[in-house]
Amino acid sequence: MSELRSTDPATGELVWASAVSTTADCRKAVERARAVFPAWADAPFETRAAIARAFAARLTERRTELAELISRETGKTLWETDAEVGSMIGKVAISIAAHDERTGTREAAMPFGQAVLRHRPHGVMAVLGPYNFPGHLPNGHIVPALLAGNSVVFKPSELTPAIGERMVELWREAGLPDGVLTLIQGGRETGAALIGEDIDGLLFTGSAGAGAQFRRLFADRPNVILALELGGNNPLIAWDGEAEAVASIVVQSAYITTGQRCSCARRLIVPMGATGDAIVEAVAALAERLRIGAWNDTPAPFMGPLISADAARTARDGVAALVARGGRAILPFRRPGPTSAFVQPALIDVTGIEVPDAEMFAPVLTVRRVQGFDAAIAAANATRFGLSAALISDNDSFWQQFLRRSRAGIVNRNRPTTGAAGNMPFGGLGESGNHRPSAYYAADYCAYPVASFEAPQVADQHAGIVGLIAA
């Protein structure tokens, strides 16, 4: 039996090791989830909500421990992982509110009795988690799925198995019945084994490539609901404003979490001329001042390493390909140490050249200079993705134009592209999703509507039968 290991990308130290779940383990987990589903679905909603609140309480009690564990597995800074645990805690109350608002019960009086709208859980949901937010993002699927009455089989990313294990332990401590949430561990083969079983839904956060594969795999399984939260090649138009202020928004859009957010800005679009030049220069100057270090360094760094040396190598190859096409490295992609997972922010001018429409999951920002605001919007929309987009401008007319014409699920003004909230939907168009946004709207894909027309007693309805021959 093979072993799965996770290491701290800042030091290379072992964080966690255990056996990989087998195909038989996946089958047993789904069968067990299927067996316990009816009782969990039939439990009063308040029973399920009380367990979820108890889970949130345990997250609160262990906030420091969990933040450190996420930092050790991902290399993310402590200030960021503490915020991630905070988002996990807040998700419970938000999900309860969303369940009531979006999937609650509604009744209307009718001449014969009443019409009732109810929502029912789908059944067994498979949740595949990502490594960049290994607590918050799978939590955003698991909490609403359990509240709706589904049972869940959860596979964390093979790069961050420890935090997935800890989450499931806390649900058990909170009183969740056995089998309602089951953990399996492993990589791509384990995930394939899981989704090949008799599941009713796949809730996935990850790459667009994996999402496209899932669409193909489930084309002949329409009974399985897919909720795909995928990547983006997100544009940020920086059109006017004081250059240093603009740069502060750009840097937080492109380089936060070492560029490992699906909503990070990947493409900076600026006007030709002095205004654009000043913005680009300010971005470069500010990016060079960002402190890079290990998660427990003092003073705290802005960003840590990438998730692995392999991820850094892939990013370096991507930057090299941009330069080979004619891109000009304003800030080259360098390795500052101490491990090969560490990188420095890159800024590459690609004005006038064709580059791949691809998500580079790293602190790499391309610059494209354009003539006129219409050209800026056209450049922003020149992508098969559609997750996040933003405009930096004080011009209200430009904002209204951008808001109407932008093709993205998250469209921000004078705020980073990464700005999002749990009480709003989160998702995108095109290759960024499948029109099932998560966050507040996760309730929508965790339950299906049932419309009922109900009369309290049997009543003769002969009078409603048109064309009836008299007896």
C-alpha positions in Angstrom: 0.0 0.0 0.0 1.5 3.3 -1.1 2.1 6.2 1.3 0.9 9.8 1.0 3.2 12.5 2.4 2.9 16.3 2.8 5.8 18.6 3.5 6.3 22.2 4.5 7.3 24.0 1.2 9.3 26.6 3.2 11.5 24.0 4.9 11.0 20.6 3.2 10.1 19.1 6.6 7.5 16.3 6.8 4.1 17.4 8.0 1.9 14.3 7.6 2.1 10.8 6.2 -0.4 8.0 5.9 -1.6 5.3 3.6 -3.4 6.1 0.3 -7.1 5.1 0.1 -7.7 2.2 -2.2 -10.5 1.7 -4.8 -12.1 -0.6 -2.2 -11.9 2.2 0.4 -13.7 4.6 -2.0 -16.4 2.1 -2.7 -17.0 1.4 1.0 -17.1 5.1 1.8 -19.8 5.7 -0.8 -21.8 2.7 0.2 -21.7 3.8 3.8 -22.7 7.3 2.9 -25.6 5.9 0.9 -26.7 3.8 3.8 -26.8 6.7 6.3 -28.2 9.2 3.9 -31.9 8.6 4.6 -31.6 9.1 8.4 -29.5 12.2 8.0 -31.8 13.7 5.3 -34.9 13.0 7.5 -33.3 14.7 10.6 -34.9 18.1 11.4 -32.9 20.9 9.9 -32.2 22.4 13.3 -30.5 19.1 14.3 -28.2 19.4 11.3 -27.7 23.2 12.0 -26.8 22.5 15.6 -24.1 20.1 14.7 -22.7 22.6 12.2 -22.7 25.3 14.9 -20.8 22.9 17.2 -18.3 22.4 14.4 -17.8 26.2 14.1 -17.3 26.3 17.9 -14.5 23.7 17.6 -12.9 25.7 14.8 -13.0 28.7 17.0 -11.4 26.9 19.9 -8.6 25.5 17.7 -8.1 28.5 15.5 -4.4 29.0 16.2 -3.7 25.3 15.8 -5.5 25.0 12.5 -3.9 28.2 11.1 -0.5 26.8 11.9 -1.3 23.5 10.3 -2.5 25.2 7.1 0.7 27.3 7.1 2.9 24.2 7.5 1.2 22.4 4.6 0.9 25.3 2.2 3.7 27.7 3.2 1.1 30.5 3.5 1.7 33.2 6.0 0.1 33.0 9.4 -1.8 36.2 9.0 -3.4 34.7 5.9 -4.2 31.2 7.3 -5.7 32.8 10.4 -8.1 34.7 8.1 -8.8 31.4 6.3 -9.9 29.7 9.5 -12.0 32.8 10.3 -13.7 32.3 6.9 -14.4 28.7 7.8 -16.0 29.7 11.0 -18.1 32.3 9.4 -19.3 29.9 6.7 -21.6 28.1 9.1 -23.8 31.0 9.9 -23.8 32.2 6.3 -24.7 28.8 5.0 -27.6 28.5 7.5 -28.9 31.9 6.3 -28.4 30.9 2.6 -30.2 27.6 3.2 -33.2 29.4 4.6 -33.3 32.1 1.9 -32.5 30.1 -1.2 -33.8 26.5 -0.4 -36.4 27.0 2.3 -40.1 26.2 2.2 -42.8 28.4 0.7 -46.6 27.9 0.8 -49.4 29.6 -1.1 -53.1 29.1 -0.6 -55.0 27.6 -3.5 -58.7 27.0 -4.1 -58.2 23.3 -3.6 -55.7 23.6 -0.6 -52.1 24.8 -1.0 -49.1 24.9 -3.2 -45.9 24.1 -1.4 -42.2 24.6 -2.4 -39.8 22.3 -0.7 -36.2 21.4 -1.3 -34.6 17.9 -0.9 -31.0 16.8 -0.7 -29.5 15.0 -3.7 -27.8 12.1 -1.8 -24.1 11.3 -1.7 -21.9 14.2 -2.6 -18.2 13.8 -3.5 -16.1 16.8 -2.6 -12.6 17.3 -4.1 -10.6 20.0 -2.4 -7.8 22.2 -3.6 -4.5 23.0 -2.0 -4.5 26.8 -2.0 -7.3 27.1 0.5 -7.4 23.6 1.9 -9.7 24.5 4.7 -11.9 27.3 3.4 -12.7 26.0 -0.1 -13.8 22.4 0.6 -15.5 23.8 3.7 -17.6 26.0 1.4 -19.0 22.8 -0.2 -19.2 20.5 2.8 -21.1 22.8 5.2 -24.0 23.6 2.8 -24.1 20.0 1.6 -24.5 18.6 5.1 -27.0 21.3 6.1 -29.1 20.4 3.1 -29.2 16.7 4.3 -26.6 15.2 1.9 -23.9 12.8 3.0 -20.4 13.6 1.8 -17.2 11.7 0.9 -14.3 14.2 1.0 -10.9 13.9 -0.7 -8.5 16.7 0.1 -5.7 17.7 -2.3 -2.9 15.2 -2.1 -0.7 18.2 -1.3 -2.7 19.2 1.8 -4.1 16.0 3.4 -3.4 16.9 7.1 -5.9 19.8 7.2 -8.5 17.7 5.5 -8.1 15.0 8.2 -8.3 17.5 11.0 -11.5 19.0 9.6 -13.3 15.7 9.5 -12.1 15.0 13.1 -13.7 18.2 14.2 -17.0 17.3 12.6 -17.0 14.0 14.5 -16.2 15.9 17.7 -19.2 18.1 16.9 -21.5 15.1 16.9 -21.8 14.3 13.2 -23.1 10.7 12.9 -20.7 8.1 11.5 -20.7 7.8 7.7 -22.3 11.2 7.1 -18.8 12.7 6.3 -16.1 10.3 5.3 -12.5 11.1 4.4 -10.4 9.4 1.8 -6.8 10.3 1.0 -4.9 10.2 -2.2 -4.1 11.7 -5.6 -5.6 11.6 -9.0 -6.2 7.9 -9.1 -8.0 8.0 -5.8 -10.2 10.9 -7.0 -11.0 9.0 -10.2 -12.0 5.9 -8.1 -14.3 8.0 -6.0 -16.2 9.8 -8.8 -16.5 6.5 -10.6 -18.7 5.2 -7.7 -22.5 5.7 -7.4 -22.4 9.4 -6.3 -25.2 12.0 -6.8 -23.0 15.1 -7.0 -19.4 16.2 -7.5 -18.4 19.5 -5.9 -15.0 20.5 -7.1 -12.7 23.4 -6.8 -9.6 23.3 -8.9 -8.1 23.8 -12.4 -10.0 24.4 -15.6 -8.3 21.4 -17.2 -9.7 19.1 -14.5 -13.1 20.7 -14.8 -13.2 20.1 -18.6 -12.3 16.4 -17.9 -15.2 16.1 -15.4 -17.6 17.6 -17.9 -16.6 14.9 -20.4 -16.7 12.1 -17.8 -20.2 13.0 -16.7 -21.7 13.7 -20.0 -23.6 10.4 -19.9 -24.4 10.7 -16.2 -26.9 13.5 -16.1 -28.2 12.3 -12.7 -24.9 13.6 -11.1 -25.0 17.3 -10.4 -21.7 19.0 -11.1 -20.6 22.2 -9.3 -17.3 23.3 -10.8 -15.4 26.2 -9.3 -12.4 26.6 -11.7 -9.6 29.0 -12.5 -9.3 32.2 -14.4 -7.0 34.4 -16.6 -8.3 37.4 -14.8 -8.0 41.0 -16.3 -7.3 44.1 -14.3 -7.8 47.4 -16.1 -5.8 50.2 -14.4 -6.9 53.3 -16.3 -6.5 56.3 -14.0 -5.7 57.5 -10.5 -2.6 58.3 -8.5 0.0 55.7 -9.6 1.1 54.6 -6.1 -2.5 54.1 -5.0 -3.3 52.2 -8.1 -0.2 50.0 -7.6 -1.4 49.0 -4.1 -4.5 47.5 -5.6 -2.6 45.8 -8.5 -0.1 44.2 -6.2 -2.8 42.8 -3.9 -4.6 41.5 -6.9 -1.7 39.8 -8.5 0.7 38.7 -5.8 -1.4 37.9 -2.7 -1.1 34.2 -1.6 1.9 34.0 -3.9 -0.4 34.3 -6.8 -2.2 31.1 -5.8 -5.8 32.3 -5.8 -8.1 31.5 -8.7 -9.2 35.2 -8.6 -5.7 36.7 -8.8 -5.1 39.2 -11.5 -3.1 37.6 -14.3 -3.3 40.4 -16.9 -2.8 44.1 -16.3 -4.2 46.4 -18.9 -3.1 50.0 -19.0 -3.4 53.0 -21.4 -0.6 53.8 -23.8 1.5 56.8 -22.7 2.6 58.5 -19.5 -0.3 57.4 -17.3 0.2 53.7 -18.1 4.0 54.0 -17.8 3.6 55.6 -14.3 1.3 52.8 -13.2 3.6 50.0 -14.4 6.6 51.7 -12.8 4.8 52.0 -9.5 3.7 48.4 -9.6 7.2 47.2 -10.2 8.6 49.4 -7.4 6.0 48.2 -4.9 6.4 44.5 -5.9 10.1 44.7 -5.2 9.4 45.9 -1.7 7.3 42.8 -0.8 8.8 40.7 2.0 9.0 37.0 1.1 9.6 34.4 3.7 8.5 31.4 5.7 5.1 31.4 7.4 6.5 31.9 10.9 9.1 34.5 10.0 9.3 37.7 12.0 8.4 40.3 10.8 5.6 38.7 8.9 6.2 38.3 5.2 3.6 39.4 2.5 3.9 36.0 0.8 5.5 32.6 1.3 6.7 30.0 -1.2 4.6 28.3 -3.8 3.1 25.0 -2.8 6.0 23.0 -4.1 9.3 23.1 -6.0 7.4 21.5 -9.0 4.9 24.3 -9.0 7.8 26.8 -9.0 9.5 25.0 -11.9 6.3 25.0 -13.9 5.9 28.7 -13.4 9.5 29.4 -14.4 8.9 27.5 -17.6 5.8 29.5 -18.2 7.6 32.8 -17.8 10.5 31.6 -20.0 7.9 30.8 -22.7 6.5 34.3 -22.5 9.9 35.9 -22.8 10.7 33.6 -25.7 7.6 34.9 -27.5 8.9 38.5 -27.1 7.7 39.4 -23.6 9.9 41.9 -21.8 10.7 41.1 -18.2 10.2 44.3 -16.2 10.6 42.1 -13.1 12.1 38.7 -13.8 11.0 35.5 -12.1 13.7 34.8 -9.6 14.3 32.4 -6.8 15.1 34.1 -3.5 15.5 30.9 -1.4 15.8 29.2 1.0 14.0 26.3 -0.8 13.3 26.0 -4.5 9.6 26.6 -3.9 10.3 30.3 -3.1 9.9 32.8 -6.0 9.8 36.5 -6.4 6.9 38.4 -8.2 7.3 38.7 -11.9 6.0 41.4 -14.2 6.2 40.8 -18.0 5.3 43.3 -20.7 3.5 41.4 -23.5 2.2 44.4 -25.5 1.9 43.6 -29.1 2.5 39.9 -28.9 0.2 36.8 -28.8 0.4 34.8 -25.6 -1.4 31.7 -24.5 -4.8 32.2 -22.8 -3.9 30.2 -19.7 -3.9 30.5 -16.0 -0.4 30.6 -14.5 -0.9 29.8 -10.8 2.0 31.9 -9.5 2.9 35.5 -8.8 3.2 36.4 -12.5 1.5 39.4 -14.0 1.6 40.3 -17.6 1.2 43.9 -18.9 -0.6 44.9 -22.0 -0.8 48.6 -23.1 -3.8 49.6 -25.3 -5.1 52.7 -27.1 -8.5 53.7 -25.7 -10.9 52.3 -23.2 -12.9 50.3 -25.8 -9.7 48.5 -26.6 -9.1 47.9 -22.9 -12.5 46.2 -22.5 -11.8 44.1 -25.6 -8.5 43.0 -24.2 -10.1 42.1 -20.8 -12.7 40.0 -22.5 -10.2 38.2 -24.8 -10.2 35.0 -22.8 -12.0 31.7 -22.6 -12.2 32.2 -18.8 -14.6 34.5 -16.9 -14.0 34.3 -13.2 -12.9 37.7 -12.0 -12.3 41.2 -13.5 -11.7 44.6 -12.1 -11.4 48.3 -13.1 -9.3 50.9 -11.4 -10.8 54.3 -12.4 -12.5 57.3 -10.8 -14.6 57.7 -14.0 -18.2 56.6 -13.4 -18.9 56.4 -17.1 -16.0 54.0 -17.6 -17.3 51.9 -14.7 -20.8 51.6 -16.0 -19.4 50.6 -19.5 -17.1 48.0 -17.9 -19.9 46.6 -15.7 -22.2 46.2 -18.7 -19.7 44.6 -21.0 -17.4 42.6 -18.8 -17.7 38.9 -19.0 -17.0 37.7 -15.5 -18.8 36.5 -12.4 -16.9 38.8 -10.1 -16.5 42.4 -11.3 -14.9 44.9 -8.9 -14.1 48.6 -9.0 -11.1 50.2 -7.3 -10.7 47.0 -5.4 -8.5 43.9 -5.9 -9.8 41.2 -8.3 -9.6 38.9 -5.3 -12.2 40.8 -3.4 -15.1 38.4 -2.5 -17.5 37.7 0.4 -19.2 34.6 1.7 -22.6 36.3 1.7 -22.3 36.8 -2.1 -22.0 34.3 -5.0 -18.6 33.2 -6.1 -18.1 31.7 -9.6 -17.5 32.5 -13.2 -18.4 31.9 -16.9 -16.7 30.0 -19.7 -13.9 27.8 -18.6 -14.1 29.2 -15.0 -17.2 27.2 -14.0 -20.4 25.6 -15.1 -22.9 28.3 -14.0 -23.2 26.9 -10.5 -21.5 29.6 -8.3 -20.4 28.7 -4.8 -20.3 30.8 -1.6 -23.8 32.1 -0.8 -25.2 30.3 -3.8 -23.8 26.9 -2.8 -27.2 26.1 -1.3 -28.6 26.0 -4.8 -26.6 23.0 -5.9 -26.9 21.1 -2.6 -30.7 20.6 -2.9 -33.3 20.4 -5.6 -36.7 22.0 -5.6 -39.9 20.0 -5.2 -43.2 21.7 -6.1 -46.3 20.1 -4.5 -50.0 20.8 -5.0 -51.9 19.5 -2.1 -55.5 19.1 -1.0 -56.3 17.9 2.5 -59.1 15.6 1.5 -60.2 13.6 -1.5 -62.7 15.7 -3.4 -64.8 14.7 -6.5 -63.3 16.4 -9.6 -65.7 15.1 -12.3 -66.7 18.7 -13.0 -63.2 19.5 -14.2 -63.1 16.7 -16.8 -64.0 18.3 -20.1 -65.8 16.2 -22.7 -67.0 13.6 -20.2 -69.9 11.4 -21.6 -72.8 11.3 -19.2 -73.2 8.0 -17.3 
